[in-house]
Amino acid sequence: MLFWKTENRIEPKQEFYSKIREYYIGIAENQIPLELLNEIILKVTERIYSDYKRFWKQYPKSRKRYSTLKMADIENPFIHFMITDFFQEKNIAESRNFSKILFKKNEKELNEHLEYKNWYETK
């Protein structure tokens, strides 16, 4: 009887990119300029993939968890903080509306997100 040892490894970055792209294209529904959305997708992919690689090495017992993208990680507040900062750096006039779309938040929830971000960064 032959048993193939399946080596636990992190999925290719392109897989992360494809899943993240599909997610953001789906929720943006053509309400965010594609060029801007592509920049966000690239930044999010780089950040999440980098984190997964680091966690893969740092937590050997959790390798299975960090071998494929968990879509819930896209909703992490730190990813939202990064996107908020990206909009500020780019001086995007529509940043509030774009944030509400990407974060799936209403005006009140976005204000709470921004308050939490400010609290976290100044604590």
C-alpha positions in Angstrom: 0.0 0.0 0.0 1.4 3.4 -1.0 0.8 6.5 1.0 1.6 9.8 -0.6 2.9 12.3 1.9 1.2 15.5 1.2 3.6 18.2 2.3 1.9 21.0 4.2 2.9 24.3 2.5 1.5 27.7 1.9 -0.6 28.1 -1.2 1.0 30.3 -4.0 0.7 34.1 -3.8 -1.3 34.0 -7.1 -4.0 32.0 -5.4 -4.2 34.6 -2.6 -4.4 37.4 -5.2 -7.1 35.6 -7.2 -9.3 35.1 -4.2 -8.8 38.6 -2.9 -9.4 40.1 -6.3 -12.7 38.1 -6.7 -13.8 39.3 -3.3 -13.2 43.0 -3.8 -14.4 43.1 -7.4 -17.6 41.4 -6.1 -18.3 43.9 -3.3 -17.2 47.0 -5.2 -19.8 46.3 -8.0 -18.1 48.9 -10.3 -18.5 51.7 -7.8 -14.7 52.1 -7.3 -12.4 52.9 -10.2 -10.7 49.7 -11.3 -7.2 51.2 -11.2 -7.6 52.2 -7.6 -9.3 48.9 -6.7 -6.4 47.0 -8.3 -3.9 48.9 -6.2 -5.9 48.0 -3.1 -6.0 44.3 -4.1 -2.3 44.2 -4.6 -1.6 45.9 -1.3 -4.0 43.6 0.6 -2.5 40.5 -1.1 1.1 41.6 -0.3 0.2 42.2 3.4 -1.8 39.0 3.9 0.6 36.8 2.1 3.5 38.3 4.0 1.7 37.7 7.3 0.9 34.1 6.4 4.5 33.4 5.5 5.6 34.9 8.8 3.0 33.0 10.8 3.9 29.8 8.9 7.4 30.0 10.2 6.5 31.4 13.6 3.8 28.9 14.5 4.7 25.4 13.2 1.7 23.8 14.9 -0.6 26.2 13.0 0.8 25.5 9.5 -2.5 24.0 8.3 -4.3 27.1 9.2 -1.8 29.3 7.3 -1.6 27.1 4.2 -4.6 28.6 2.4 -6.2 32.0 2.6 -9.1 32.3 5.1 -11.5 34.9 3.6 -12.3 36.2 7.1 -8.8 37.6 7.2 -9.7 40.2 4.6 -12.2 41.6 7.1 -9.5 42.0 9.8 -9.5 45.5 11.3 -5.8 45.9 10.5 -6.5 45.3 6.8 -9.2 48.0 7.0 -6.7 50.3 8.8 -4.2 49.7 5.9 -6.8 50.6 3.3 -7.9 53.7 5.3 -4.3 54.8 5.4 -3.9 54.1 1.7 -6.8 56.4 0.9 -5.4 59.1 3.0 -1.9 58.8 1.4 -3.5 59.0 -2.0 -5.7 61.9 -0.9 -8.8 60.1 -2.4 -11.8 62.5 -2.2 -14.3 59.6 -2.2 -12.4 57.7 0.5 -15.4 57.6 2.9 -17.8 56.2 0.3 -15.2 53.8 -1.0 -14.5 52.7 2.6 -18.1 52.1 3.3 -18.3 49.9 0.2 -15.2 47.9 0.8 -15.8 47.5 4.6 -19.5 46.8 4.1 -20.3 49.5 6.7 -22.8 52.3 7.0 -21.9 55.9 8.0 -22.2 55.2 11.8 -20.1 52.0 11.5 -17.5 53.8 9.5 -17.3 56.5 12.1 -16.8 53.8 14.8 -14.1 52.2 12.7 -12.3 55.5 12.4 -12.6 56.2 16.1 -11.3 52.7 16.9 -8.4 53.2 14.5 -7.5 56.5 16.1 -7.7 55.0 19.6 -5.6 52.0 18.6 -2.9 54.2 17.0 -2.7 56.7 19.8 -3.1 54.4 22.9 
